[in-house]
Amino acid sequence: MSSSTKVANQEKHARSAAQPQRPAPPGPLKPTRARRRPALIALGLALVALSVLASVYVTSMLGETQRVLAITAPVPRGTEIESTHIGVVELPTGPTSLKSLPAAQFEQIVDQGKVATTDLRSGQLLTEDSFADELQPPAGRSIVGIALAANQMPAGNTLQPGDAVRVVETPATGGEPPAEAPFTISATVLGVTESTLADQKVVDVEVASNNAAALAARAATGRVALVIDAVGAG
């Protein structure tokens, strides 16, 4: 080999060593698997199951109905309810605040002397509060309200509807007791409510209509006392 050829080869090798080496291209990436959390999977399945159950429940409830009683013709207050006044309608079964009566009670209400306790209109549902055996007060009876303080009625006794009582006229404060038997009216307690005046209660009593005016006049003076004769005997 000539010296010129040897020199040329050495220069070629020098140039090759001076040039930067290019890195080899990266190989294909290995696919990675996403980690599945068992708790999240279980939660998702539970939510799906609950949704399905809720849909089934709603669908089944909407598909079921109940037969109840409704007013089909106007019934004025105090009028006896007849078979021409009420009919049967179907309502969806489900939670409701309506206190409707089932259709099975039809014969227990119509043509049985039940009277409307308020004006009933066509289309409204019949409820237990819509009727009664008779209106209060019945014919020949009246209701009078009496405001009484604690010293005008027996202590320790809780008045209840139906209690038989007497309302007795009392003398003026500091006055002498009457020489004769005081004015007295027999009555039946209908209810007791708290008065807006301090330490007083209003007792609603039912009396004979011919005694109502006299009792109301005496109750207005505050000079009356209530005597309990029998509990629940009214």
C-alpha positions in Angstrom: 0.0 0.0 0.0 1.3 3.3 -1.1 1.9 6.1 1.4 -0.8 8.3 -0.2 -3.5 5.6 0.1 -2.6 5.1 3.8 -2.8 8.8 4.5 -6.2 9.0 2.7 -7.6 6.1 4.9 -6.4 7.7 8.1 -8.1 11.0 7.2 -11.4 9.1 6.4 -11.3 7.4 9.8 -10.6 10.7 11.5 -13.6 12.4 9.8 -15.9 9.4 10.8 -14.8 9.6 14.4 -15.4 13.4 14.6 -19.0 13.1 13.4 -21.7 12.6 16.2 -23.4 9.3 16.3 -27.2 9.4 15.8 -29.2 7.5 18.5 -31.1 4.5 17.4 -34.9 5.1 17.1 -36.9 4.0 20.2 -38.7 0.7 19.9 -42.5 0.3 20.1 -44.0 1.0 23.6 -45.5 -1.9 25.5 -49.2 -1.4 26.2 -50.0 -0.8 29.9 -53.1 -2.1 31.7 -55.3 0.3 33.6 -55.8 -0.7 37.2 -59.4 -1.4 38.2 -60.4 -0.6 41.7 -62.8 -3.2 43.1 -64.5 -0.7 45.5 -65.4 1.7 42.6 -66.7 -1.2 40.5 -68.9 -2.5 43.3 -70.2 1.0 44.0 -71.1 1.5 40.4 -72.9 -1.9 40.2 -74.9 -1.0 43.4 -76.0 2.3 42.0 -77.2 0.6 38.8 -79.1 -1.9 40.8 -80.8 0.8 42.9 -81.8 2.7 39.8 -83.4 -0.4 38.3 -85.3 -1.2 41.5 -86.5 2.4 41.8 -87.8 2.3 38.2 -89.6 -1.0 38.8 -91.2 0.3 42.0 -92.4 3.5 40.4 -93.7 1.7 37.4 -95.6 -0.9 39.6 -97.1 1.8 41.9 -98.3 3.9 38.9 -99.9 0.8 37.4 -102.0 0.0 40.6 -105.1 1.8 41.5 -107.5 1.9 44.4 -111.3 2.4 44.4 -112.5 5.2 46.7 -115.6 7.2 47.3 -116.2 10.6 45.7 -119.0 13.2 45.6 -120.9 13.1 42.3 -123.7 15.6 43.2 -123.6 18.7 45.5 -124.6 18.0 49.1 -125.5 21.1 51.2 -124.4 21.1 54.9 -126.9 19.2 57.0 -128.3 17.2 54.1 -128.6 13.4 54.4 -126.1 11.7 52.0 -127.9 9.4 49.6 -126.8 7.0 46.9 -127.2 9.6 44.2 -124.7 11.9 45.9 -121.6 9.7 45.9 -119.9 7.3 43.5 -116.7 5.2 43.1 -113.6 6.5 41.4 -110.1 4.9 40.9 -107.0 6.6 42.2 -103.3 5.6 41.8 -102.0 3.6 44.8 -99.2 5.2 46.6 -98.2 7.5 49.6 -100.7 10.4 49.8 -102.0 12.8 52.4 -105.6 12.3 51.2 -107.8 10.5 53.7 -110.1 8.9 51.2 -112.6 6.2 52.1 -112.5 2.8 50.3 -115.4 1.9 48.0 -116.3 -1.0 50.3 -117.8 1.5 52.8 -120.4 2.7 50.3 -123.3 0.9 52.0 -122.2 2.0 55.4 -122.6 5.7 54.5 -125.4 6.1 51.9 -129.0 6.0 53.0 -127.9 5.5 56.6 -129.0 8.8 58.0 -125.5 10.3 57.6 -125.5 14.1 57.1 -122.9 16.3 55.5 -120.9 18.3 58.0 -120.0 20.9 55.4 -121.0 21.8 51.8 -119.8 19.0 49.6 -119.1 19.7 46.0 -119.0 17.4 43.0 -115.6 15.9 42.3 -114.2 16.0 45.8 -113.3 12.9 47.7 -115.4 11.7 50.6 -113.5 11.7 53.9 -114.4 10.7 57.5 -114.8 14.4 58.3 -117.3 14.9 55.5 -120.3 13.4 57.4 -121.7 12.6 60.8 -124.7 11.0 62.4 -126.1 14.5 63.2 -124.9 18.0 63.2 -123.8 19.6 66.4 -125.6 20.9 68.2 -128.7 18.8 67.5 -132.2 20.4 67.4 -133.2 21.8 70.8 -129.6 22.1 72.0 -127.2 25.1 72.0 -123.5 25.6 72.6 -122.2 28.3 75.0 -118.6 29.2 75.6 -117.6 30.0 79.2 -114.3 31.6 80.2 -113.2 30.2 83.6 -110.3 30.9 85.8 -108.5 28.2 87.8 -110.6 29.0 90.9 -113.9 28.6 89.0 -113.5 24.9 88.3 -112.2 21.9 90.3 -108.4 21.7 90.5 -106.7 18.6 89.3 -109.5 17.5 87.0 -109.0 17.6 83.2 -112.2 18.3 81.5 -113.0 16.1 78.6 -115.7 16.0 75.9 -118.7 14.2 77.3 -118.3 15.2 80.9 -121.6 16.1 82.7 -121.3 19.4 84.6 -123.3 22.1 86.2 -122.7 25.8 85.7 -123.6 27.6 89.0 -124.1 31.3 89.4 -121.9 32.7 92.2 -122.2 35.9 94.3 -120.0 39.0 93.8 -116.5 38.9 95.2 -116.8 39.4 99.0 -120.6 39.2 98.9 -122.8 37.0 101.0 -123.9 33.6 99.7 -127.4 33.5 98.4 -130.1 32.5 100.9 -131.8 30.3 98.3 -130.3 27.8 95.9 -128.2 29.5 93.3 -129.1 29.6 89.6 -127.8 26.3 88.1 -127.8 24.9 84.5 -126.8 21.4 83.6 -124.5 21.0 80.6 -122.2 18.7 78.7 -118.6 19.6 78.0 -117.8 19.7 74.3 -114.2 20.9 74.4 -111.7 23.1 76.3 -109.3 25.6 74.8 -106.8 28.0 76.3 -108.0 31.6 76.5 -106.1 34.6 75.3 -106.6 36.0 78.8 -104.1 35.0 81.5 -105.0 32.0 83.6 -108.3 31.3 81.9 -109.7 28.5 79.8 -112.8 28.6 77.5 -115.1 25.6 78.1 -117.6 24.9 75.4 -120.7 23.3 76.8 -123.9 22.1 75.3 -127.1 23.0 77.0 -130.9 23.0 76.3 -131.7 25.8 73.9 -134.1 27.5 76.4 -131.2 27.8 78.9 -128.6 29.1 76.5 -129.4 32.8 76.8 -129.5 32.8 80.6 -126.2 30.9 80.8 -124.5 33.2 78.3 -125.6 36.3 80.2 -124.3 35.0 83.5 -121.1 33.7 82.0 -120.4 37.2 80.7 -120.3 38.6 84.2 -117.6 36.1 85.2 -119.7 35.1 88.2 -120.1 31.5 87.6 -118.4 28.3 88.7 -118.3 24.9 87.1 -119.1 21.7 89.0 -118.3 18.2 87.6 -121.1 15.8 88.2 -119.9 12.7 86.2 -116.9 12.1 83.9 -117.9 11.0 80.4 -121.6 10.8 81.3 -122.8 13.4 78.9 
